[in-house]
Amino acid sequence: MSSIRTRRAALALPVGAAVALLVSACGSSGSSTTTAAQAPAPAAAPAPHAPVVAPAPATAKAQSAAKAPASATKAAAPVTAPSTAVKGTARTTSATTKSGKSAPAAAPAAKPATGGTQVKSTESAGAKAQDQQVYNQKNGATDVGITKDSIKMGTVSMHGMALGNVLVDPLVRGIRASMEAVNDRGGVLGRRMTLTDCDDGPGEVSRTKACIKKLVGVDKIFALLGVSSWGSASVHDDLAQYHLPGFGLWAYSQTEWQDPFMFPTHMSMIHEAMAGAHWVVDVIKPKTYGLICLTSPEMQLACNYVQRIVDASGAKMVKRADVSISETSMSAYVLAFRAANPDHIIHYVINPATMAKFMVEAAQQGYYPPKGISGNHLAAEVLGSLFGQWPVGRYWTNTTYKLWGPEFIATMEKYARGNRGLNHHIVQADYVAVNIFEQAGKAVGPNLTRDRMIAEWDNGTVWSSDASLDQRFSYLPSERTGNDWNHDYGQGREFMYKYTSTNTVSNPDGTPNGFQPDPNQSVIHTWK
């Protein structure tokens, strides 16, 4: 198994093939439903997330745990970067596991989970009895999409985007794999999770909204598990209209953190840009720099914050390239940067195809800035096959989670073999969301409803998955509004990795290959 995973020849793409892949859009149509079933293999499922205590901050006590928000917040408040940090209040997780569980045979080196979030029910015995009575009276059908033995979930995925076959397809497989792992260890108090995936093509907003309407009206889902689409920033009104919670959002827009119906498990793009900018100032220390920015409003805001932070250090921006998501070639932009000659280039594009084109064409022209390139959203096992040798040792990417984690890789090996060499950080984000959903659902109890689930996620608990990913989330107003980000939580803290090898496929034990934590500053913060 080890030799199969690490054999780069089975995955690597030559430059010519990479270029061909970049200009294609692989997709599917319609939607598909998968019921996560027991795996026939005799090997045990990865160990469940052994919970740990993470007390809620005192401010959470004032929040109601029984009432869902009346409406979603549509517009983002201006993001500011305070001059001083607020110290985190969460406690370090402890290492516990359940006995009798072991890593699957597909990844013998993987270790069981070492931590999670313990959610202790505060209900009285009488309240618990009343919840059970409601469950009995409704025969387990406590809300839309809920039966006594199932929970219907939905997701929206842009299979039609460029590189969708290596970015979006693995994401959907990863969600289903995570659900199957939960089901194999008993589901959510006996309820098994199912997933309906709706394809919105290249991420067109009208199709994203149509997908949500279908998932609600036709498929009768309980909740969303991720909306991996450019349209994710445009569905706030839809979630409010349908009273539909969305868990595990990828936070393409800052508004996803501000929407009370949305619960991201990924740092917002603006916050990523701020954290990356601080790292550039502290570690790279350029005298001149360039920016590559997607023309979408969110990425324009992200680049504006990068410019504000880096300019304040005394560095001078000598070239800014605002690029569309449909660029067929980056050759002209490479020429422009050659002429401007910045020490370092920073990109906040989010679309991986765009930067892969830039790297391929920079290699063809023999150009690279003397202090390298850094940016976001390229923590992916397939990266080496797309970037090739030219940027090795001279490129850095920031990411919300540590790469990759033994339990995460073990889960993908057992339940999503097609993801081998294709896992990426958004797969990690939805894996975490599924496991937090399991924890919260068990805390809510048999009377599972949308309102109760929203209240549970939003009650001040500090949520986490297994400890190897080293990330936690809180959905208190202080984390949602963008003015008081806690450096211990996912809104204010993430990681920086250096691209060191064209073989970026994870090692069988879940440790990264081709990605090295930056030795100068591997943990980066939104602001200081």
C-alpha positions in Angstrom: 0.0 0.0 0.0 2.8 2.4 0.8 4.5 1.8 -2.5 1.2 2.4 -4.3 0.5 5.7 -2.6 3.9 7.2 -2.9 4.5 6.1 -6.5 4.3 9.5 -8.2 4.4 8.0 -11.7 0.8 6.8 -11.3 -0.4 10.4 -10.7 2.1 12.8 -12.2 1.1 14.7 -15.3 3.6 16.1 -17.8 3.5 19.8 -18.4 1.8 19.4 -21.8 -0.9 17.2 -20.2 -1.3 19.7 -17.3 -1.9 22.6 -19.7 -4.5 20.5 -21.6 -6.2 19.7 -18.2 -6.2 23.3 -17.2 -8.3 24.5 -20.2 -10.9 21.8 -19.9 -14.0 21.8 -17.7 -15.0 18.4 -16.5 -18.5 18.0 -15.2 -21.7 16.1 -14.8 -25.4 17.0 -14.8 -28.3 16.6 -12.5 -27.9 15.4 -8.9 -27.2 12.1 -7.4 -28.2 10.5 -4.0 -26.0 8.1 -2.1 -27.0 6.3 1.0 -24.0 5.7 3.1 -24.0 2.0 3.9 -22.0 -0.4 5.9 -18.8 -1.3 4.2 -18.5 -5.0 3.5 -14.8 -5.0 4.4 -14.1 -6.7 7.7 -11.6 -4.1 8.8 -12.8 -1.7 11.6 -13.8 1.8 10.8 -11.4 4.6 11.9 -11.7 5.3 15.6 -14.5 7.7 16.4 -13.7 11.2 17.5 -13.0 10.8 21.2 -14.4 14.0 22.6 -12.6 16.4 24.8 -13.9 19.2 27.0 -13.8 22.7 25.6 -15.8 25.0 27.9 -17.8 27.8 26.2 -16.6 31.3 27.0 -18.7 33.2 29.6 -20.3 35.3 26.9 -22.0 32.3 25.5 -24.2 31.9 28.6 -26.4 34.8 27.5 -27.2 33.1 24.2 -30.4 31.1 23.8 -29.9 27.4 23.1 -33.4 26.8 21.9 -34.2 29.5 19.4 -33.0 29.7 15.8 -32.2 33.0 14.1 -35.1 34.7 12.4 -33.2 35.8 9.3 -29.8 35.6 7.7 -27.4 38.5 7.5 -26.9 39.3 3.9 -24.2 42.0 3.7 -20.8 41.8 5.1 -19.7 44.3 7.7 -16.4 46.0 6.9 -13.5 43.9 8.0 -11.0 45.7 10.2 -7.6 44.6 11.5 -7.3 45.7 15.2 -3.8 46.5 16.4 -3.9 44.1 19.3 -4.8 40.4 19.6 -7.4 38.9 21.8 -6.1 35.8 23.7 -7.9 32.6 23.1 -10.0 31.0 25.9 -10.3 27.4 24.6 -8.4 24.7 26.4 -6.0 22.3 24.8 -7.7 19.0 23.8 -6.7 15.8 25.5 -5.9 12.5 23.8 -8.5 9.9 24.3 -9.8 7.0 22.1 -12.4 4.4 22.3 -11.2 0.9 22.9 -11.6 -1.8 20.3 -11.2 0.4 17.3 -8.2 0.4 15.0 -7.1 2.0 11.7 -8.3 0.4 8.6 -6.2 -2.2 6.8 -5.9 0.2 3.8 -3.6 2.4 5.9 -1.8 0.3 8.5 0.4 3.2 9.7 -2.6 5.4 10.5 -3.3 6.2 14.2 -6.7 6.4 15.8 -8.3 9.8 16.6 -6.6 11.7 19.4 -9.2 14.3 20.2 -12.5 15.9 19.4 -15.1 18.0 21.1 -17.1 16.8 24.1 -20.5 18.2 24.2 -22.1 17.5 27.5 -25.9 17.7 27.6 -27.2 20.3 30.1 -30.8 19.0 29.8 -32.5 17.7 33.0 -33.7 14.2 33.2 -37.2 15.5 32.7 -36.2 17.4 29.5 -34.5 14.3 28.2 -37.6 12.2 28.8 -39.7 14.8 27.0 -37.4 14.7 24.0 -37.7 10.9 23.9 -41.5 11.3 24.1 -41.5 13.6 21.1 -39.3 11.2 19.2 -41.7 8.3 20.1 -44.8 10.3 19.2 -43.4 11.2 15.8 -41.9 7.7 15.2 -38.5 9.4 14.9 -39.6 11.8 12.1 -38.8 14.9 14.2 -38.2 17.3 11.2 -37.9 17.5 7.5 -35.4 15.0 6.2 -35.4 13.1 9.4 -36.7 9.6 10.1 -36.1 7.2 12.9 -33.1 5.7 11.0 -31.9 8.3 8.5 -30.8 12.0 8.0 -31.1 13.4 4.5 -28.3 15.9 3.7 -27.6 17.8 0.5 -24.7 19.5 -1.1 -24.1 21.8 -4.1 -21.0 21.3 -6.2 -19.6 23.0 -9.3 -18.6 19.9 -11.2 -18.3 22.0 -14.3 -15.4 24.2 -13.2 -12.0 23.9 -14.7 -10.2 20.9 -13.0 -13.5 19.9 -11.5 -12.5 16.2 -11.9 -9.5 16.6 -9.6 -11.0 19.2 -7.2 -14.8 18.8 -6.9 -15.3 15.1 -7.6 -12.9 14.2 -4.7 -14.7 16.7 -2.4 -18.1 14.9 -2.9 -16.5 11.5 -2.5 -14.8 12.8 0.7 -18.2 13.9 2.2 -19.7 10.6 1.4 -16.7 8.8 2.9 -16.9 10.8 6.1 -20.6 10.0 6.4 -20.0 6.3 5.8 -17.4 6.3 8.6 -20.0 7.9 10.9 -22.6 5.3 9.9 -20.2 2.4 10.5 -19.9 3.5 14.1 -23.6 3.7 14.7 -24.7 6.9 12.9 -26.1 9.8 14.8 -27.9 8.0 17.6 -28.9 5.3 15.2 -29.8 7.6 12.3 -27.7 6.9 9.2 -26.6 9.9 7.0 -27.3 10.1 3.3 -26.2 12.7 0.8 -27.8 14.2 -2.4 -25.3 16.1 -4.5 -26.6 18.8 -6.9 -24.4 20.0 -9.8 -24.5 23.7 -10.5 -22.1 23.5 -13.5 -19.4 26.1 -13.3 -20.8 27.6 -10.2 -23.4 29.9 -11.8 -25.5 31.7 -9.1 -28.8 30.9 -10.8 -28.0 27.2 -10.9 -26.8 27.3 -7.3 -30.1 28.7 -6.2 -32.0 26.2 -8.4 -30.1 23.4 -6.7 -31.0 24.6 -3.3 -34.7 24.9 -4.3 -34.6 21.3 -5.7 -32.8 19.9 -2.6 -35.4 21.5 -0.3 -38.6 21.0 -2.4 -37.9 17.7 -4.2 -35.3 15.9 -2.1 -36.6 17.1 1.3 -33.2 17.5 2.9 -32.7 18.3 6.5 -29.6 20.5 6.0 -26.8 21.3 3.6 -23.3 19.9 4.1 -21.2 22.3 2.2 -21.8 24.5 -0.8 -18.6 24.2 -2.9 -19.5 26.7 -5.5 -18.8 30.3 -6.5 -22.5 30.8 -5.8 -22.1 30.1 -2.1 -21.9 33.8 -1.3 -25.3 34.4 -3.0 -27.7 32.0 -1.2 -28.2 33.8 2.1 -31.8 34.8 1.3 -32.5 31.2 0.2 -31.3 29.7 3.5 -33.4 32.2 5.4 -36.5 31.6 3.2 -36.3 27.8 3.7 -35.0 28.0 7.2 -32.2 25.7 6.0 -29.0 25.4 7.9 -25.7 25.0 6.0 -22.9 23.2 7.8 -19.3 23.0 6.6 -19.4 26.0 4.3 -16.0 26.8 2.7 -16.3 30.6 3.4 -15.5 31.9 0.0 -17.3 35.0 1.2 -16.9 36.8 4.5 -20.7 36.9 4.6 -20.7 33.1 5.1 -19.2 33.6 8.5 -21.8 36.4 9.3 -24.9 34.4 8.2 -26.6 32.8 11.3 -27.7 29.9 9.1 -24.2 29.1 7.9 -21.5 27.3 9.9 -18.1 27.4 8.0 -15.3 25.0 8.7 -12.8 27.0 6.8 -11.2 30.4 7.3 -12.7 33.2 5.2 -10.8 34.3 2.1 -10.3 37.8 3.5 -8.9 36.4 6.8 -6.7 34.1 4.8 -5.3 37.1 2.8 -4.6 39.0 6.0 -2.8 36.1 7.6 -0.8 35.5 4.5 0.1 39.1 4.2 1.5 39.2 7.8 3.6 36.1 6.9 5.0 37.8 3.9 6.0 40.9 5.9 7.5 38.8 8.7 9.3 36.1 6.8 9.9 37.2 3.2 10.5 40.9 3.9 10.2 42.0 0.3 11.2 45.5 -0.8 8.9 45.2 -3.8 6.0 42.9 -4.5 3.3 42.0 -7.0 -0.3 40.9 -6.6 -2.4 38.4 -8.7 -6.1 38.9 -7.8 -9.3 37.3 -9.1 -11.8 39.9 -10.3 -14.5 38.6 -8.0 -15.6 41.1 -5.3 -14.4 38.9 -2.5 -10.9 38.3 -3.9 -10.6 42.0 -4.7 -11.3 42.8 -1.1 -8.8 40.1 0.0 -6.1 41.7 -2.2 -6.9 45.1 -0.9 -6.2 43.9 2.6 -2.9 42.3 1.5 -1.9 45.6 -0.1 -2.8 47.5 3.1 -0.7 45.3 5.3 2.3 44.9 3.0 2.4 48.6 2.1 2.5 49.4 5.8 5.8 47.5 6.1 7.4 49.9 3.6 7.3 47.5 0.7 6.2 48.9 -2.7 3.7 47.2 -5.0 5.1 47.3 -8.5 2.5 45.3 -10.4 -1.1 44.2 -9.7 -2.8 41.8 -12.1 -6.6 41.4 -11.8 -7.5 38.2 -13.6 -10.8 36.6 -14.5 -11.7 33.0 -13.7 -11.8 32.1 -17.4 -8.3 33.2 -18.4 -7.2 30.8 -21.2 -3.5 31.9 -20.8 -1.4 33.7 -18.2 1.5 34.3 -20.6 0.9 38.0 -20.9 0.7 38.4 -17.1 4.0 36.5 -16.8 5.6 39.0 -19.2 4.2 41.9 -17.2 5.7 40.6 -14.0 9.0 40.1 -15.7 9.0 43.7 -16.6 8.0 44.9 -13.2 10.5 42.6 -11.5 9.0 42.3 -8.0 10.9 40.6 -5.2 7.9 38.4 -4.3 4.4 37.7 -5.8 1.3 37.2 -3.7 -1.8 35.6 -5.2 -5.4 35.5 -3.9 -7.2 33.9 -6.8 -8.9 30.8 -5.2 -9.3 29.3 -8.7 -6.4 26.7 -8.8 -6.4 26.5 -12.6 -5.4 30.1 -13.0 -2.2 29.8 -10.9 -1.4 26.4 -12.4 -1.4 28.1 -15.8 0.8 30.9 -14.5 3.4 28.4 -13.1 3.5 26.4 -16.4 3.9 29.5 -18.5 6.4 31.0 -16.1 8.5 27.9 -16.5 8.2 28.1 -20.3 9.5 31.7 -20.1 12.2 30.9 -17.5 10.8 33.5 -15.1 10.3 33.4 -11.3 10.5 36.2 -8.8 13.8 36.1 -6.7 11.9 35.7 -3.4 9.2 33.3 -4.7 5.4 33.2 -4.8 2.9 32.7 -2.0 -0.9 32.5 -1.8 -4.0 30.5 -0.8 -6.1 27.5 -1.7 -3.4 25.2 -3.2 -3.0 22.7 -0.4 -3.8 19.7 -2.6 -2.2 16.3 -3.1 -2.4 16.9 -6.9 -0.4 20.1 -6.7 2.9 18.6 -7.7 1.4 17.1 -10.9 0.1 20.5 -11.9 3.0 22.8 -10.8 5.9 20.7 -11.8 9.5 21.2 -10.9 9.9 24.9 -11.6 8.4 26.4 -8.4 9.8 23.7 -6.0 11.4 25.3 -3.0 10.1 28.7 -4.1 6.3 28.5 -3.4 4.2 28.7 -0.2 0.5 28.0 0.4 -1.5 28.8 3.5 -4.2 26.5 4.7 -6.8 26.1 7.5 -5.7 22.6 8.6 -2.5 20.8 9.2 -1.7 18.4 6.3 -2.9 15.7 6.3 -3.7 13.7 9.5 -3.7 10.0 10.1 -7.4 9.6 10.8 -8.4 11.7 7.8 -6.2 9.8 5.4 -7.3 6.5 6.9 -11.0 7.4 6.4 -10.4 8.3 2.8 -8.3 5.1 2.2 -11.1 3.0 3.6 -14.2 4.7 2.1 -13.0 6.8 -0.8 -10.2 4.9 -2.6 -10.8 7.1 -5.7 -9.4 10.1 -3.6 -5.9 8.6 -3.4 -3.6 11.4 -4.5 -6.5 13.8 -4.9 -7.4 14.9 -1.4 -7.2 18.6 -0.6 -7.9 21.1 2.2 -11.6 21.5 1.4 -12.1 17.8 1.6 -10.6 18.2 5.1 -13.0 21.0 5.9 -16.1 18.9 5.0 -14.6 15.8 6.8 -14.4 18.0 9.9 -18.0 19.3 9.3 -19.4 15.8 9.1 -17.8 14.8 12.4 -18.8 18.0 14.2 -22.4 17.3 12.9 -22.2 13.9 14.4 -21.1 15.3 17.8 -23.7 18.0 17.8 -26.5 15.7 16.7 -25.7 13.3 19.6 -25.7 16.3 22.0 -29.2 17.4 20.7 -30.6 13.9 21.3 -33.4 12.0 19.6 -35.6 15.0 19.1 -33.4 16.3 16.2 -34.6 19.5 14.5 -33.1 22.2 12.5 -33.6 24.8 15.2 -32.1 22.6 17.9 -29.1 21.8 15.7 -28.5 25.4 14.8 -28.6 26.3 18.5 -26.2 23.5 19.4 -23.6 24.6 16.9 -24.0 28.3 17.9 -24.1 28.0 21.7 -20.4 28.9 22.3 -19.0 25.4 22.2 -15.5 25.2 20.7 -15.8 22.5 18.1 -13.0 20.3 16.7 -12.4 17.0 14.9 -9.4 14.8 15.5 -6.4 16.6 17.1 -4.0 15.9 14.3 -5.7 18.6 12.2 -5.0 21.1 14.9 -8.0 23.4 14.3 -11.1 24.5 16.2 -14.1 26.7 15.5 -16.5 28.8 17.5 -19.6 30.5 16.2 -20.0 33.2 18.8 -20.7 36.7 17.6 -17.1 37.7 18.3 -15.9 35.2 15.7 -18.7 35.9 13.3 -18.4 39.7 13.1 -14.8 39.9 12.2 -13.7 42.3 15.0 -12.5 39.9 17.7 -10.9 36.9 16.0 -9.4 34.5 18.5 -6.0 33.2 17.4 -6.8 29.7 18.7 -9.8 29.3 16.4 -10.1 28.8 12.7 -11.1 32.4 11.9 -7.8 33.7 13.2 -5.2 31.0 12.9 -3.9 28.7 10.1 -0.8 27.2 8.7 1.9 27.9 6.1 3.5 25.2 4.0 6.4 25.3 1.5 6.2 23.3 -1.7 9.3 21.1 -1.6 8.7 18.3 -4.1 6.7 17.4 -7.1 5.5 14.3 -5.2 2.8 15.9 -3.1 0.8 12.7 -2.4 0.3 12.1 1.3 2.4 9.5 3.0 0.4 6.4 4.2 0.6 7.5 7.8 -1.1 10.8 7.0 2.1 13.0 7.1 2.6 15.4 4.2 4.9 14.7 1.3 6.1 17.6 -0.9 4.7 20.1 1.6 6.9 21.2 4.5 5.7 23.4 7.4 7.5 26.7 7.0 10.4 26.5 9.5 10.3 30.3 10.0 6.6 30.6 10.8 4.4 27.6 10.3 1.4 29.0 12.3 0.1 32.3 10.9 -2.5 34.7 12.3 -5.1 37.0 10.8 -3.7 40.0 12.6 -1.4 40.8 15.5 
